[in-house]
Amino acid sequence: MRSLLAKLLPLADKGILSKTENSTLILSGFRNDIDPEALQAEIEAEWLELARQEAANRIKNALIAASERLRPDDFTDLMTKLQLGRIADSERQTLNAYYDALDALEREAKALLQKLEKAESVEVVNKIPWPEWVGWEPLPLRFELEVEQTYPEASNK
């Protein structure tokens, strides 16, 4: 989850290590001066909002990628012909089909964002019927923070 990692990276020693077991995201690599219990409580309070941010980012990125995939290869030429009034009916239909598909994706993205706002838990976010174009991967329902103990190097005397 990029939203979570962006929040936690400043608290890392050399980086954040993450692994997922069952529905739990386990994060380690924090500095020794971090209070894991306090940080855990802070993240738990923000967990749903972080999940919503992550999902909204995925929707927006997937919408951009899907619109690029749908765009006709000769889109620039078609737009130029349209502006010059020299577009053929078949070319106009190609543009109309592209814009219709783009409008449908944008409506679907808007509906997903509305469902996301109403979600009351990360589990509900995961259960939203995500369309294939979003490429949704369920988010972990829980997380656990680990502060690894580091030991001072033995000095050579």
Steps between C-alpha positions, in 0.01 A plus 500: 500500500669810377301732726611310809861469388521872423391568857739247654818545295622801701489276808711227341856415587616398151170411336172325567473124465153367442344158478142382501381202700134412465329842512770669705766732367816475709735797480848525646813707463413786733750700697559392860370830633151429361230393745330217310190497721436873454566481127276194471217687675549802272491288184199300622309827539587590139486150346167541321593844367835368377319211329259745337793711376670192361184387322430848360856518367464159337171604338649822362813328370300216347265749332795677340650169384166372367431822310845471339430141397165597348637797307515426126853483358417776254328719759703814419427466129131442566480811721678707236261378231205574728620856562557556129158357414655229285413196708330198343193345660692185596769712665236701685350173625844395626528823699145470630561141611818610680326785681199281587732239652693772683176649638391155621834449678479842662145431623613165639800666670272764654264229630798311649623814674152554645490141630846552641388806696214300653720205598509457876796262516791370296311173464211688334752672268632158397146372436409778257433333163816629333500496119783322325649822361585617854714192566399498867701298746340473845661709769614341825233526769752542781857597545773446751805714561827350613799693626808293448755519775846592384802434711807721512796351321764356727796728506841359413743563784 
